[in-house]
Amino acid sequence: MPVVVIANPKGGAGKSTVATNTAGWMARQGHAVMLGDVDRQQSSRHWLGLRPPQLPTIRGWEVQRDHIVKPPKGTTHVVLDTPAGLHGKRLDEVMKIADLVLVPLQPSLFDIHATYAFIQELQRHKRSDRVRVGIVANRVREHTLAAEQLRHFLDELGVPVVAQLRDTQNYVQLAAHGLTLWDVAPSRVERDLPQWQPLTQWIAQA
C-alpha cells in the first residue's frame, strides 16, 4: 500500500492542494484511496466534505471506538496531508510509514530557507534510504526573478523536482467544490494537466 506524504515546514506552501489533487488522480485511476489529514487546520478533511458523491471515491480516516484512526478496510493507496512545523517525533512517525515524500515549495525567499533546512533533516533521517523525496515547485510564475531564484536553489539542492505547477486560480476554484483537475473537462484545465504528468509518473513508480 503506497503511502505518499505531503510535507513542508512552512504554512501556505500548497500542501493541501497537492494532497487533494494527488488523491484525485489516484482515485481516477481506480485505486481505493484514503486522504488522511493530520494538519490542525483540517483543510483536506473539509475538502472531502465538499466532494460530490458521484465522483471517484476518496475516503478519510476510519475512527475506531478507542479513538484510534486507521485507513478504511480495502484501502490500496494513502495520501497524508501534514501540518506546518513537522519535525522531531512527529516527523519520525510519518517517516515510519512513508514511501514517498512530496515537498511543495513556493518561489519566495522565506519558503526557500525554511524548506532547505527541512530537506536537510529529511536527508539525515535514519529512513532516508527507504523513502523517496521529491520537490513540487508550486505557484510558479515564469519569467520572474522569484522563479529564477527558485531554479538556482533547486539546482543546488540534490533532490529531484518532480513537477512545476503554475500560479492559477483553477486550484482554488476546484477546491471550493471538492474537485480536482481530474474531475472536470480536460479543456478547462488543459494547461495544468501536462504539468502533473511527471509527478504522477514519479508516484506510479512506488
N, C-alpha and C positions, 0 to 999 in steps of 0.2 A: 504494500500500500504506500505509494509515494506521498511524502509529506513535504509541501512547499511552504516555507516560512517567508513572510514579507516583513522586513525589518529595517529600521533606521532609527538612530537615537534621537533625531530631531522631529518634532511635530510638524505637520503640514508638508511633508515630503511627497505625499501622494500614495501612502501605503494602502489605504482602503480602496483607492481607485485601481491600483494594480491587483490587489487581492480579489476584489469583486469580478473584475474582468478576466482574471486567470481562472477563477471558479466557473465563470460563464462559459469560457472556451472549453473547459473540461466537460461541463455538463452537455454542451452542444456536441461533443464527441461521443456521447452516450455513456459516460462514466457516472458512477454513483458518488457524488461529490458532497463533502462536508466543508462548509466555510466556518471556521472557528474564530471567534473574536475574543482575544484576550486583552484588548485595549479598554481602558476605563471609559472612553467616550462611546464605545459600543457602536461605532459607525456602521460596521458591516452587519451587525445584528439588526439594526434599524433598517438597513437596506434590504435585508431578507424579508422583513415585514412588509415592504412595499412591492415585492416581486409578484407579478401576476401568476396565478396558479396554472395557467395553460402553458407556461414556458417550461423548458427543461428544468427539472427539479434540482435545487441546491438546498441542502439541509444544514441546520445548525447543530450545536452540541445536544446530546441527549443527557438530561439530568436525572440521575438515579435518586432513590429515596434518601440515601445518605448524603445527598448533595454533591456526589462525585460526578464529574462530567466526562463523557467519552463519546467517540464517534458513533452514530447510529449503526445498528446492525446492517451489514451488507455494504458499508462504505468501502469504496475502492481507491478514492483519491481525497487527500486532505489539503486544504489551504488555510494557513493560520495568519491572521492579521494581528500584529503585535503592537504593544504600546511604545511611546517615545521613552527614551531613557533605558532601554533594555540592556542590562549588563549584569555581571556577577552571577548570583544564584539563579535569577530568572532566565538569564541567557543560557546557563548550564542546562536548565530544564528543557528549554526549547531545542538546544543543540543535541540533546539525547535522542530526540525523535525526528529531527530534520534530515531530509535527504538533500534538499536544495534550499538555499537562502537567496532570495532576491532583495536587493537593496535599492529602492528608489532614491534618486538623487537629483535635486534641482540645481540649476546653474547659478547659485549665489555663493558668495564667499563664506557666509556663515554655514550654509549647508555643507559645503566642501570641507571645511575644517572639522566640523562635527563628524562627518562621515569618514574622514581619513582615520581618525582615532578609532572609530568603530570597526573599520575594515582591519586595522592592525590587531584589534582584540580578537576578531574572528580568525585571523591568520595564526595567532598564537594559541588559540584554543586547542585543547587536547584532542578534540574530534575533527580538527580542521582537515585531516587527511581523508575523512569519510564523508564530508559534507561539501558539495559544490556550491560556490558563491558566485553570483553574477550581479552586475550593476544594470539598473534600468535608468538611463538618463531621462528625466521626466520634465515635462513642460518646457521644452527647449524651443527657443525662437532662433531660427537660423540667421546667420549673418549679423549677430550681435556680439559685443565684447564679452558678455557673460557666457555665451555659448563657446566662444574661443577659449576663455579661461577654463571652462569645464573640460574642453577637449584636451588641453595641456595636462590638466590634473589626471584625467583618466588614462592618458598615455603613460604616466609615471606610476600608476597605482599597481599594476601587475595583476589586476582582476578583470576578467572578460566583461565587456559591455555587450549585453545580450539584446538590448533594444534601445532605441532613441525615440521617445514619444513627443509629438509636437504639443504646443500650448494651444488648446482648443476647448471651447465650451461644450463640445459633444459629450465629454465625460460627465460634466456637471448636469447637463440636461437629461442624460440617460439615467444617472444615479438617482435623480429625483423621482423616478418611476420604477425603480428596482430593476433596471435594464442594463445590459452590457452591449458591446459592439456587435455581438453575435445574435442579438435578439431583434435587430431591426434590419430593414432592407440594406443590402450592401452598398447601394448607391448613396445612401445617407452618410456612410462612414468610409467612403472609398479612399480617402487619404490616410485613414487611420489603420485599417486592416493590414496593409502591407508592412506597417511598422511593427506589428505584433508577430509577423511570421518568424523572424529569427528567434524571438522569445519562446514561442510555442514549440519550435523545433528543439530548442535547448531543454525545455521541460520534458518533452517527449523522450529524451534520451535517458531519463531517470529510470 
